[in-house]
């Protein structure tokens, strides 16, 4: 993620948008809701396989 953030600083957020990431190693970290849009990885597979992008309920 640090390398992606460095690329965003070099190219600018308009040219290289980056969705904030959050890692929770304990269930307590999941108690606060993340911001939308977000990306959820369901498996450690490469190339974006197993990822979903949920949208907030209106």
mmCIF file of the N, C-alpha and C atoms, coordinates in Angstrom:
data_MODEL
# 
_entry.id   MODEL 
# 
loop_
_atom_site.group_PDB 
_atom_site.id 
_atom_site.type_symbol 
_atom_site.label_atom_id 
_atom_site.label_alt_id 
_atom_site.label_comp_id 
_atom_site.label_asym_id 
_atom_site.label_entity_id 
_atom_site.label_seq_id 
_atom_site.pdbx_PDB_ins_code 
_atom_site.Cartn_x 
_atom_site.Cartn_y 
_atom_site.Cartn_z 
_atom_site.occupancy 
_atom_site.B_iso_or_equiv 
_atom_site.pdbx_formal_charge 
_atom_site.auth_seq_id 
_atom_site.auth_comp_id 
_atom_site.auth_asym_id 
_atom_site.auth_atom_id 
_atom_site.pdbx_PDB_model_num 
ATOM 1   N N  . UNK A 1 1  ? 0.820   -1.193  0.000   1.00 0.00 ? 1  UNK A N  1 
ATOM 2   C CA . UNK A 1 1  ? 0.000   0.000   0.000   1.00 0.00 ? 1  UNK A CA 1 
ATOM 3   C C  . UNK A 1 1  ? 0.864   1.258   0.000   1.00 0.00 ? 1  UNK A C  1 
ATOM 4   N N  . UNK A 1 2  ? 2.022   1.185   0.652   1.00 0.00 ? 2  UNK A N  1 
ATOM 5   C CA . UNK A 1 2  ? 2.917   2.345   0.700   1.00 0.00 ? 2  UNK A CA 1 
ATOM 6   C C  . UNK A 1 2  ? 3.407   2.714   -0.693  1.00 0.00 ? 2  UNK A C  1 
ATOM 7   N N  . UNK A 1 3  ? 3.662   1.718   -1.526  1.00 0.00 ? 3  UNK A N  1 
ATOM 8   C CA . UNK A 1 3  ? 4.108   2.003   -2.891  1.00 0.00 ? 3  UNK A CA 1 
ATOM 9   C C  . UNK A 1 3  ? 2.989   2.635   -3.709  1.00 0.00 ? 3  UNK A C  1 
ATOM 10  N N  . UNK A 1 4  ? 1.759   2.176   -3.500  1.00 0.00 ? 4  UNK A N  1 
ATOM 11  C CA . UNK A 1 4  ? 0.626   2.775   -4.205  1.00 0.00 ? 4  UNK A CA 1 
ATOM 12  C C  . UNK A 1 4  ? 0.401   4.211   -3.755  1.00 0.00 ? 4  UNK A C  1 
ATOM 13  N N  . UNK A 1 5  ? 0.549   4.475   -2.461  1.00 0.00 ? 5  UNK A N  1 
ATOM 14  C CA . UNK A 1 5  ? 0.397   5.836   -1.947  1.00 0.00 ? 5  UNK A CA 1 
ATOM 15  C C  . UNK A 1 5  ? 1.484   6.748   -2.504  1.00 0.00 ? 5  UNK A C  1 
ATOM 16  N N  . UNK A 1 6  ? 2.693   6.221   -2.659  1.00 0.00 ? 6  UNK A N  1 
ATOM 17  C CA . UNK A 1 6  ? 3.783   7.021   -3.240  1.00 0.00 ? 6  UNK A CA 1 
ATOM 18  C C  . UNK A 1 6  ? 3.463   7.371   -4.694  1.00 0.00 ? 6  UNK A C  1 
ATOM 19  N N  . UNK A 1 7  ? 2.930   6.403   -5.449  1.00 0.00 ? 7  UNK A N  1 
ATOM 20  C CA . UNK A 1 7  ? 2.533   6.682   -6.831  1.00 0.00 ? 7  UNK A CA 1 
ATOM 21  C C  . UNK A 1 7  ? 1.439   7.741   -6.888  1.00 0.00 ? 7  UNK A C  1 
ATOM 22  N N  . UNK A 1 8  ? 0.501   7.688   -5.955  1.00 0.00 ? 8  UNK A N  1 
ATOM 23  C CA . UNK A 1 8  ? -0.562  8.688   -5.936  1.00 0.00 ? 8  UNK A CA 1 
ATOM 24  C C  . UNK A 1 8  ? 0.001   10.077  -5.658  1.00 0.00 ? 8  UNK A C  1 
ATOM 25  N N  . UNK A 1 9  ? 0.973   10.175  -4.764  1.00 0.00 ? 9  UNK A N  1 
ATOM 26  C CA . UNK A 1 9  ? 1.590   11.479  -4.489  1.00 0.00 ? 9  UNK A CA 1 
ATOM 27  C C  . UNK A 1 9  ? 2.329   12.000  -5.717  1.00 0.00 ? 9  UNK A C  1 
ATOM 28  N N  . UNK A 1 10 ? 2.983   11.105  -6.465  1.00 0.00 ? 10 UNK A N  1 
ATOM 29  C CA . UNK A 1 10 ? 3.730   11.526  -7.655  1.00 0.00 ? 10 UNK A CA 1 
ATOM 30  C C  . UNK A 1 10 ? 2.803   11.929  -8.795  1.00 0.00 ? 10 UNK A C  1 
ATOM 31  N N  . UNK A 1 11 ? 1.754   11.134  -9.031  1.00 0.00 ? 11 UNK A N  1 
ATOM 32  C CA . UNK A 1 11 ? 0.876   11.370  -10.176 1.00 0.00 ? 11 UNK A CA 1 
ATOM 33  C C  . UNK A 1 11 ? -0.299  12.286  -9.864  1.00 0.00 ? 11 UNK A C  1 
ATOM 34  N N  . UNK A 1 12 ? -0.656  12.382  -8.601  1.00 0.00 ? 12 UNK A N  1 
ATOM 35  C CA . UNK A 1 12 ? -1.803  13.188  -8.205  1.00 0.00 ? 12 UNK A CA 1 
ATOM 36  C C  . UNK A 1 12 ? -3.038  12.329  -8.029  1.00 0.00 ? 12 UNK A C  1 
ATOM 37  N N  . UNK A 1 13 ? -3.938  12.728  -7.128  1.00 0.00 ? 13 UNK A N  1 
ATOM 38  C CA . UNK A 1 13 ? -5.128  11.918  -6.855  1.00 0.00 ? 13 UNK A CA 1 
ATOM 39  C C  . UNK A 1 13 ? -6.107  11.831  -8.027  1.00 0.00 ? 13 UNK A C  1 
ATOM 40  N N  . UNK A 1 14 ? -6.091  12.799  -8.924  1.00 0.00 ? 14 UNK A N  1 
ATOM 41  C CA . UNK A 1 14 ? -6.992  12.739  -10.081 1.00 0.00 ? 14 UNK A CA 1 
ATOM 42  C C  . UNK A 1 14 ? -6.522  11.697  -11.084 1.00 0.00 ? 14 UNK A C  1 
ATOM 43  N N  . UNK A 1 15 ? -5.208  11.595  -11.291 1.00 0.00 ? 15 UNK A N  1 
ATOM 44  C CA . UNK A 1 15 ? -4.658  10.646  -12.255 1.00 0.00 ? 15 UNK A CA 1 
ATOM 45  C C  . UNK A 1 15 ? -4.544  9.240   -11.677 1.00 0.00 ? 15 UNK A C  1 
ATOM 46  N N  . UNK A 1 16 ? -4.371  9.130   -10.366 1.00 0.00 ? 16 UNK A N  1 
ATOM 47  C CA . UNK A 1 16 ? -4.188  7.823   -9.721  1.00 0.00 ? 16 UNK A CA 1 
ATOM 48  C C  . UNK A 1 16 ? -5.024  7.777   -8.445  1.00 0.00 ? 16 UNK A C  1 
ATOM 49  N N  . UNK A 1 17 ? -6.364  7.591   -8.577  1.00 0.00 ? 17 UNK A N  1 
ATOM 50  C CA . UNK A 1 17 ? -7.205  7.538   -7.377  1.00 0.00 ? 17 UNK A CA 1 
ATOM 51  C C  . UNK A 1 17 ? -6.904  6.273   -6.579  1.00 0.00 ? 17 UNK A C  1 
ATOM 52  N N  . UNK A 1 18 ? -6.908  6.399   -5.279  1.00 0.00 ? 18 UNK A N  1 
ATOM 53  C CA . UNK A 1 18 ? -6.579  5.279   -4.404  1.00 0.00 ? 18 UNK A CA 1 
ATOM 54  C C  . UNK A 1 18 ? -7.623  5.183   -3.297  1.00 0.00 ? 18 UNK A C  1 
ATOM 55  N N  . UNK A 1 19 ? -8.255  4.024   -3.176  1.00 0.00 ? 19 UNK A N  1 
ATOM 56  C CA . UNK A 1 19 ? -9.258  3.793   -2.146  1.00 0.00 ? 19 UNK A CA 1 
ATOM 57  C C  . UNK A 1 19 ? -8.533  3.508   -0.833  1.00 0.00 ? 19 UNK A C  1 
ATOM 58  N N  . UNK A 1 20 ? -8.892  4.179   0.269   1.00 0.00 ? 20 UNK A N  1 
ATOM 59  C CA . UNK A 1 20 ? -8.221  3.921   1.546   1.00 0.00 ? 20 UNK A CA 1 
ATOM 60  C C  . UNK A 1 20 ? -8.381  2.464   1.982   1.00 0.00 ? 20 UNK A C  1 
ATOM 61  N N  . UNK A 1 21 ? -7.320  1.899   2.543   1.00 0.00 ? 21 UNK A N  1 
ATOM 62  C CA . UNK A 1 21 ? -7.353  0.514   3.005   1.00 0.00 ? 21 UNK A CA 1 
ATOM 63  C C  . UNK A 1 21 ? -7.387  0.462   4.520   1.00 0.00 ? 21 UNK A C  1 
ATOM 64  N N  . UNK A 1 22 ? -7.968  -0.614  5.027   1.00 0.00 ? 22 UNK A N  1 
ATOM 65  C CA . UNK A 1 22 ? -8.058  -0.804  6.470   1.00 0.00 ? 22 UNK A CA 1 
ATOM 66  C C  . UNK A 1 22 ? -7.890  -2.285  6.768   1.00 0.00 ? 22 UNK A C  1 
ATOM 67  N N  . UNK A 1 23 ? -6.985  -2.615  7.673   1.00 0.00 ? 23 UNK A N  1 
ATOM 68  C CA . UNK A 1 23 ? -6.735  -3.997  8.068   1.00 0.00 ? 23 UNK A CA 1 
ATOM 69  C C  . UNK A 1 23 ? -7.121  -4.166  9.526   1.00 0.00 ? 23 UNK A C  1 
ATOM 70  N N  . UNK A 1 24 ? -7.940  -5.160  9.815   1.00 0.00 ? 24 UNK A N  1 
ATOM 71  C CA . UNK A 1 24 ? -8.371  -5.425  11.191  1.00 0.00 ? 24 UNK A CA 1 
ATOM 72  C C  . UNK A 1 24 ? -7.937  -6.830  11.572  1.00 0.00 ? 24 UNK A C  1 
ATOM 73  N N  . UNK A 1 25 ? -7.029  -6.925  12.536  1.00 0.00 ? 25 UNK A N  1 
ATOM 74  C CA . UNK A 1 25 ? -6.595  -8.247  12.969  1.00 0.00 ? 25 UNK A CA 1 
ATOM 75  C C  . UNK A 1 25 ? -7.405  -8.752  14.160  1.00 0.00 ? 25 UNK A C  1 
ATOM 76  N N  . UNK A 1 26 ? -8.292  -7.931  14.689  1.00 0.00 ? 26 UNK A N  1 
ATOM 77  C CA . UNK A 1 26 ? -9.177  -8.324  15.786  1.00 0.00 ? 26 UNK A CA 1 
ATOM 78  C C  . UNK A 1 26 ? -10.595 -7.878  15.458  1.00 0.00 ? 26 UNK A C  1 
ATOM 79  N N  . UNK A 1 27 ? -11.614 -8.594  15.930  1.00 0.00 ? 27 UNK A N  1 
ATOM 80  C CA . UNK A 1 27 ? -12.998 -8.199  15.636  1.00 0.00 ? 27 UNK A CA 1 
ATOM 81  C C  . UNK A 1 27 ? -13.358 -6.808  16.146  1.00 0.00 ? 27 UNK A C  1 
ATOM 82  N N  . UNK A 1 28 ? -12.701 -6.336  17.190  1.00 0.00 ? 28 UNK A N  1 
ATOM 83  C CA . UNK A 1 28 ? -13.021 -5.017  17.735  1.00 0.00 ? 28 UNK A CA 1 
ATOM 84  C C  . UNK A 1 28 ? -12.773 -3.912  16.692  1.00 0.00 ? 28 UNK A C  1 
ATOM 85  N N  . UNK A 1 29 ? -11.805 -4.107  15.820  1.00 0.00 ? 29 UNK A N  1 
ATOM 86  C CA . UNK A 1 29 ? -11.523 -3.121  14.789  1.00 0.00 ? 29 UNK A CA 1 
ATOM 87  C C  . UNK A 1 29 ? -12.629 -2.976  13.769  1.00 0.00 ? 29 UNK A C  1 
ATOM 88  N N  . UNK A 1 30 ? -13.536 -3.935  13.712  1.00 0.00 ? 30 UNK A N  1 
ATOM 89  C CA . UNK A 1 30 ? -14.633 -3.890  12.752  1.00 0.00 ? 30 UNK A CA 1 
ATOM 90  C C  . UNK A 1 30 ? -15.862 -3.153  13.283  1.00 0.00 ? 30 UNK A C  1 
ATOM 91  N N  . UNK A 1 31 ? -15.816 -2.671  14.516  1.00 0.00 ? 31 UNK A N  1 
ATOM 92  C CA . UNK A 1 31 ? -16.986 -2.036  15.120  1.00 0.00 ? 31 UNK A CA 1 
ATOM 93  C C  . UNK A 1 31 ? -17.320 -0.683  14.505  1.00 0.00 ? 31 UNK A C  1 
ATOM 94  N N  . UNK A 1 32 ? -16.351 0.044   14.025  1.00 0.00 ? 32 UNK A N  1 
ATOM 95  C CA . UNK A 1 32 ? -16.627 1.326   13.379  1.00 0.00 ? 32 UNK A CA 1 
ATOM 96  C C  . UNK A 1 32 ? -16.769 1.103   11.886  1.00 0.00 ? 32 UNK A C  1 
ATOM 97  N N  . UNK A 1 33 ? -17.710 1.777   11.286  1.00 0.00 ? 33 UNK A N  1 
ATOM 98  C CA . UNK A 1 33 ? -17.965 1.588   9.867   1.00 0.00 ? 33 UNK A CA 1 
ATOM 99  C C  . UNK A 1 33 ? -16.963 2.319   8.993   1.00 0.00 ? 33 UNK A C  1 
ATOM 100 N N  . UNK A 1 34 ? -16.494 1.687   7.932   1.00 0.00 ? 34 UNK A N  1 
ATOM 101 C CA . UNK A 1 34 ? -15.587 2.350   6.999   1.00 0.00 ? 34 UNK A CA 1 
ATOM 102 C C  . UNK A 1 34 ? -16.354 3.312   6.094   1.00 0.00 ? 34 UNK A C  1 
ATOM 103 N N  . UNK A 1 35 ? -15.634 4.113   5.354   1.00 0.00 ? 35 UNK A N  1 
ATOM 104 C CA . UNK A 1 35 ? -16.268 5.052   4.430   1.00 0.00 ? 35 UNK A CA 1 
ATOM 105 C C  . UNK A 1 35 ? -16.453 4.392   3.067   1.00 0.00 ? 35 UNK A C  1 
ATOM 106 N N  . UNK A 1 36 ? -17.426 4.852   2.322   1.00 0.00 ? 36 UNK A N  1 
ATOM 107 C CA . UNK A 1 36 ? -17.680 4.356   0.976   1.00 0.00 ? 36 UNK A CA 1 
ATOM 108 C C  . UNK A 1 36 ? -17.072 5.309   -0.025  1.00 0.00 ? 36 UNK A C  1 
ATOM 109 N N  . UNK A 1 37 ? -16.643 4.890   -1.203  1.00 0.00 ? 37 UNK A N  1 
ATOM 110 C CA . UNK A 1 37 ? -16.622 3.510   -1.687  1.00 0.00 ? 37 UNK A CA 1 
ATOM 111 C C  . UNK A 1 37 ? -15.503 2.725   -1.035  1.00 0.00 ? 37 UNK A C  1 
ATOM 112 N N  . UNK A 1 38 ? -15.651 1.416   -1.025  1.00 0.00 ? 38 UNK A N  1 
ATOM 113 C CA . UNK A 1 38 ? -14.623 0.558   -0.443  1.00 0.00 ? 38 UNK A CA 1 
ATOM 114 C C  . UNK A 1 38 ? -14.466 -0.690  -1.299  1.00 0.00 ? 38 UNK A C  1 
ATOM 115 N N  . UNK A 1 39 ? -13.353 -1.379  -1.125  1.00 0.00 ? 39 UNK A N  1 
ATOM 116 C CA . UNK A 1 39 ? -13.078 -2.617  -1.840  1.00 0.00 ? 39 UNK A CA 1 
ATOM 117 C C  . UNK A 1 39 ? -12.899 -3.710  -0.798  1.00 0.00 ? 39 UNK A C  1 
ATOM 118 N N  . UNK A 1 40 ? -13.572 -4.839  -0.990  1.00 0.00 ? 40 UNK A N  1 
ATOM 119 C CA . UNK A 1 40 ? -13.494 -5.959  -0.056  1.00 0.00 ? 40 UNK A CA 1 
ATOM 120 C C  . UNK A 1 40 ? -12.853 -7.134  -0.777  1.00 0.00 ? 40 UNK A C  1 
ATOM 121 N N  . UNK A 1 41 ? -11.781 -7.689  -0.213  1.00 0.00 ? 41 UNK A N  1 
ATOM 122 C CA . UNK A 1 41 ? -11.125 -8.855  -0.794  1.00 0.00 ? 41 UNK A CA 1 
ATOM 123 C C  . UNK A 1 41 ? -11.616 -10.094 -0.064  1.00 0.00 ? 41 UNK A C  1 
ATOM 124 N N  . UNK A 1 42 ? -12.131 -11.060 -0.822  1.00 0.00 ? 42 UNK A N  1 
ATOM 125 C CA . UNK A 1 42 ? -12.677 -12.270 -0.232  1.00 0.00 ? 42 UNK A CA 1 
ATOM 126 C C  . UNK A 1 42 ? -11.665 -13.401 -0.162  1.00 0.00 ? 42 UNK A C  1 
ATOM 127 N N  . UNK A 1 43 ? -10.603 -13.323 -0.921  1.00 0.00 ? 43 UNK A N  1 
ATOM 128 C CA . UNK A 1 43 ? -9.585  -14.369 -0.921  1.00 0.00 ? 43 UNK A CA 1 
ATOM 129 C C  . UNK A 1 43 ? -8.246  -13.740 -1.283  1.00 0.00 ? 43 UNK A C  1 
ATOM 130 N N  . UNK A 1 44 ? -7.143  -14.441 -0.996  1.00 0.00 ? 44 UNK A N  1 
ATOM 131 C CA . UNK A 1 44 ? -5.826  -13.878 -1.318  1.00 0.00 ? 44 UNK A CA 1 
ATOM 132 C C  . UNK A 1 44 ? -5.424  -14.071 -2.775  1.00 0.00 ? 44 UNK A C  1 
ATOM 133 N N  . UNK A 1 45 ? -6.383  -14.188 -3.671  1.00 0.00 ? 45 UNK A N  1 
ATOM 134 C CA . UNK A 1 45 ? -6.057  -14.421 -5.073  1.00 0.00 ? 45 UNK A CA 1 
ATOM 135 C C  . UNK A 1 45 ? -5.559  -13.142 -5.737  1.00 0.00 ? 45 UNK A C  1 
ATOM 136 N N  . UNK A 1 46 ? -4.677  -13.265 -6.727  1.00 0.00 ? 46 UNK A N  1 
ATOM 137 C CA . UNK A 1 46 ? -4.102  -12.092 -7.393  1.00 0.00 ? 46 UNK A CA 1 
ATOM 138 C C  . UNK A 1 46 ? -5.027  -11.514 -8.464  1.00 0.00 ? 46 UNK A C  1 
ATOM 139 N N  . UNK A 1 47 ? -4.650  -10.404 -8.993  1.00 0.00 ? 47 UNK A N  1 
ATOM 140 C CA . UNK A 1 47 ? -5.286  -9.755  -10.147 1.00 0.00 ? 47 UNK A CA 1 
ATOM 141 C C  . UNK A 1 47 ? -6.729  -9.337  -9.894  1.00 0.00 ? 47 UNK A C  1 
ATOM 142 N N  . UNK A 1 48 ? -7.087  -9.057  -8.648  1.00 0.00 ? 48 UNK A N  1 
ATOM 143 C CA . UNK A 1 48 ? -8.417  -8.552  -8.363  1.00 0.00 ? 48 UNK A CA 1 
ATOM 144 C C  . UNK A 1 48 ? -9.510  -9.598  -8.353  1.00 0.00 ? 48 UNK A C  1 
ATOM 145 N N  . UNK A 1 49 ? -9.157  -10.874 -8.500  1.00 0.00 ? 49 UNK A N  1 
ATOM 146 C CA . UNK A 1 49 ? -10.158 -11.931 -8.469  1.00 0.00 ? 49 UNK A CA 1 
ATOM 147 C C  . UNK A 1 49 ? -10.636 -12.090 -7.032  1.00 0.00 ? 49 UNK A C  1 
ATOM 148 N N  . UNK A 1 50 ? -11.925 -12.184 -6.825  1.00 0.00 ? 50 UNK A N  1 
ATOM 149 C CA . UNK A 1 50 ? -12.477 -12.333 -5.485  1.00 0.00 ? 50 UNK A CA 1 
ATOM 150 C C  . UNK A 1 50 ? -12.679 -11.011 -4.770  1.00 0.00 ? 50 UNK A C  1 
ATOM 151 N N  . UNK A 1 51 ? -12.716 -9.901  -5.508  1.00 0.00 ? 51 UNK A N  1 
ATOM 152 C CA . UNK A 1 51 ? -12.929 -8.597  -4.890  1.00 0.00 ? 51 UNK A CA 1 
ATOM 153 C C  . UNK A 1 51 ? -14.292 -8.061  -5.284  1.00 0.00 ? 51 UNK A C  1 
ATOM 154 N N  . UNK A 1 52 ? -14.933 -7.374  -4.357  1.00 0.00 ? 52 UNK A N  1 
ATOM 155 C CA . UNK A 1 52 ? -16.222 -6.732  -4.616  1.00 0.00 ? 52 UNK A CA 1 
ATOM 156 C C  . UNK A 1 52 ? -16.129 -5.279  -4.184  1.00 0.00 ? 52 UNK A C  1 
ATOM 157 N N  . UNK A 1 53 ? -16.936 -4.452  -4.785  1.00 0.00 ? 53 UNK A N  1 
ATOM 158 C CA . UNK A 1 53 ? -16.983 -3.038  -4.416  1.00 0.00 ? 53 UNK A CA 1 
ATOM 159 C C  . UNK A 1 53 ? -18.413 -2.708  -3.998  1.00 0.00 ? 53 UNK A C  1 
ATOM 160 N N  . UNK A 1 54 ? -18.705 -2.787  -2.692  1.00 0.00 ? 54 UNK A N  1 
ATOM 161 C CA . UNK A 1 54 ? -20.070 -2.509  -2.229  1.00 0.00 ? 54 UNK A CA 1 
ATOM 162 C C  . UNK A 1 54 ? -20.392 -1.022  -2.294  1.00 0.00 ? 54 UNK A C  1 
ATOM 163 N N  . UNK A 1 55 ? -21.647 -0.725  -2.519  1.00 0.00 ? 55 UNK A N  1 
ATOM 164 C CA . UNK A 1 55 ? -22.125 0.654   -2.543  1.00 0.00 ? 55 UNK A CA 1 
ATOM 165 C C  . UNK A 1 55 ? -23.016 0.875   -1.324  1.00 0.00 ? 55 UNK A C  1 
ATOM 166 N N  . UNK A 1 56 ? -23.048 2.080   -0.785  1.00 0.00 ? 56 UNK A N  1 
ATOM 167 C CA . UNK A 1 56 ? -23.890 2.329   0.392   1.00 0.00 ? 56 UNK A CA 1 
ATOM 168 C C  . UNK A 1 56 ? -25.368 2.229   0.044   1.00 0.00 ? 56 UNK A C  1 
ATOM 169 N N  . UNK A 1 57 ? -26.157 1.817   1.025   1.00 0.00 ? 57 UNK A N  1 
ATOM 170 C CA . UNK A 1 57 ? -27.602 1.765   0.836   1.00 0.00 ? 57 UNK A CA 1 
ATOM 171 C C  . UNK A 1 57 ? -28.155 3.178   0.897   1.00 0.00 ? 57 UNK A C  1 
ATOM 172 N N  . UNK A 1 58 ? -29.085 3.466   0.030   1.00 0.00 ? 58 UNK A N  1 
ATOM 173 C CA . UNK A 1 58 ? -29.667 4.810   -0.009  1.00 0.00 ? 58 UNK A CA 1 
ATOM 174 C C  . UNK A 1 58 ? -30.912 4.880   0.815   1.00 0.00 ? 58 UNK A C  1 
# 
